[in-house]
C-alpha cells in the first residue's frame, strides 16, 4: 500500500494521516476549511476554552468562603469583574487558529499533502477533489472518510447566528446574553448552560427528560441538576421546544405543551447530523444507516473494499478521542499491523460542566438492569480533606468491580477537573486490575485522588 486519501481534517483524519505518513505512505488530506476540522475550530477546543474562563469566574465567586476579600471594599470579588465576551471569544478564536497551525505544521513536517477543497468518492480507489484550481482525481490504495457532523436544526427554530444560535455560532457573540435559553440537556447543552451560568448570565435549560444528561450516570446527573438549580438556573424538565421565534432583540421559545419562555438569546443543542450526503458514498458501495451515518466495524472498515471511516460521521461515539483512535486503527489494520478492534468499554469520557463528570467502563444502568454483574461503592467528595480545603461541596467517586474476581470494570468521578482524575480508573479498567491490588497503590495526602483510593478500599472490603 503506497497511497492514501483522507476526506476530512478533524482528529480522525489528521491522526490517521500522521500514522500513515510514519509508515511511509503517500498521504493526501482533503479539508474544506482548515486542518483540525470542526473539533478544533468550532467544537472541542473553542468550547473548552470558553469553559476554562467560566471556571475561573466560578472560583472567584467562591473566594469569600476561602477568606479572600476585595481590598478596601465589602463588595464580593466577582462584583468587581465584568465579562468581556468579545475578548473571551477573540481569545477562543486565536487559540483555535493556533492549534490548527500546530497541526498543519506537524503534517507538513511528516510529508502529508493538504488540499483545500471538497472531495467525493469517484469509484473504486479514487477520490475527486474540487479545489479553487478546478477538479482533479486522486488514485488511492486506501480511503478514509472522516467528514464529521453539522449541528441539527429544528424546522420551527431556524438559527440566524445572532439571537437563535447553534453551538458553532456562539463564538460570534460580543456581548454577554442577558438571558440565554438552552434547548437540549445533553452534553453540549449542559456544558454551555453551565459555562454561561458561571459567566453571570441568566440561564433557562429546556430538558425533555426527567433530569439533565439523560445519557450519563444517573447519580452524577442528579448532582449536576441540583447544583444548577441551587445556583439559580431554571431547569424545565420533561419539556420540549416546538418552535423558536425572534422578536427584535428578544427570542421566544414555545414548548409543545403551549408554554412560552422568553429570553435574549437561544442556543439550540438538539444533536447533530452526519456530513455524508452528496459525497458518493452509496455509489461506491458504502452502507449508511437510517440516520445517514457510515456503518463501520471494530477496525473502522466500511462495506466498500479499501474504504474506512472514522469520527462522528460513523455515529460510534461522538468524542474526539474516539475519532482519533478510529483513524489510527484504520491505518494499522489497512497496513496489516497488529491491532485490537475499538473497545468502547475502555473509552474514558468527560462532561465539562461545573462540576465535571468523568466516566469509564460499565455504567450504572447496565448494572441496575442486570446486564452486568458488579459490586459498587460511592464515596462522597465533600468528606475528602483536600476538597474541604478547596471549598468543594459537591461530587463523588464511584467504582465498579466484578463480584468474583474483584477486577475493576468501571468508575464515575464527579468533581472539579474530573477529566484528570479518571485516568487511574481508566488504566485499572483497561488492565483488569483487581480492586484488592488497586487499593494498595499510594496516593498523595491530601489530594482529591485520595477518594479514588478510599473507594477502592471500601470496595475491596465489601468482597470479603
Steps between C-alpha positions, in 0.01 A plus 500: 500500500656827389227766477222624727238773467327631810178701473471724804770663713361449851652269764403185311659633183817670619591226749460237227713713269783517752497125561494419127774750417712348774487170312604663175156520337442785254213686672270770365260658747205698360330755722245770411616741770816451707669190633376432849146500371194597699644343816769767510324790328146492639450209741738351758781756514279813496242367745759383752684832470178684579436259787849567642408869532168408658677274751717790612192716557346220706817478710496875560140477619613257768781730615322637811452144628879463491557828685574722200352850473541797269743747659330802650153381410225282640396405148524144378817452288292381206305827502818689407538288187301520182500253216622644172351232280649655189848464647422149625385388157793672329731293721297190416551567129870572538564180693304293249695651212829438679407135553414467130839649412678253729322203340571630150868542584522143628331364188731698276803379694387141448452551126119495491349695210203713607250611236236764566184390326195275489543128438279213389559134430535439126487125456737233629825640630443859390398831657394807304604829659365840401741781586527865399710380208230263380427128539760228517482125559731336751572124487514334842579155631325603822221753560394630839178699538502727806252772410349567842156645572298820481275636780142385459229765471131467573260602220331749732822647631723623217832633628586855394846517659403806703226418750416139414827311484652158466818423694725591207353851490542588868854629451376793294337657806666818622268571792392270779141379456262645752293181506614191311247226431674168428287243318639153562649357820747252354874551532518807272200673654610429856856621438395832349225551759757446774757730337264792435351465847852531644560805278206670672223446247146414593451152353192288432566140399225320310533127566277237342587243770446474875847639562796638308756277326269203434785302346733533800520332840165580667659575840744740336223667300296545818792679667545730204130589478492579871808722463345677200181577690681608817696752292178648368472333162146418387474139381178415318482120522278286276468793261552514124541800273252518213630824349727797560420843362692824510326826587751778453759469776309222676421135430199293596510124541163327472481160668289211376261541795430861398717676757738771382839607629650838415866596493763703320668204323429135432756222453376197308683191627280228353756265350683484170476354151781317317671668206452202270259619232619573148852361531451180300488257789206285398610499137832358618328227699532658844198410714330761718246457777163674515658812650754532220789378714767279346489140620842377614636197682744494793798578277327792321427312174194596298314265267710618203844341449784738579269761655516569874319761711567672832346756731156644556382413148500135611275562800715271716566744786525875451835557667816642345703229676286228342526661155878513532518136610272391216729677254812337643338155508394538136859560391647226717247251368539602137878465527472156655628606840392323818201692632222453752148596386353810661363408844254760624515352849845652535406852386530770765271798445436828676224759523662841551237648728560641848556252661633275225372144450750237384414137426667184375393138465165352597210728585265510795212425264669181376545387859145591608349319201690182576695521175826507699563338838694745714561631848528874548582755764454879502715740703361855546761758408418758772655274763835507322744727693638667184145564383428676830810717456391601151138566599365212288155401621365283217614181333594138556718211386335172400674174410364174356666158519422140412356312802705187433839634391493848650626642169414868461261539207381859523492825686342844526659817637298815565739777601688807376746371238350151505648464151843474666387273783343232279833391349608256775156340488528477121833319537351263757212415265724449198754288686240301699655599831334336804365745753704322768821599317375847410429586863868459593628758248615823664324832457620836629349624825307722486371468145171458321641178352500365856126446459569263210725296730242514780232369264732212406557410865128502576424296191770245582358472851154427363633190321633333819 
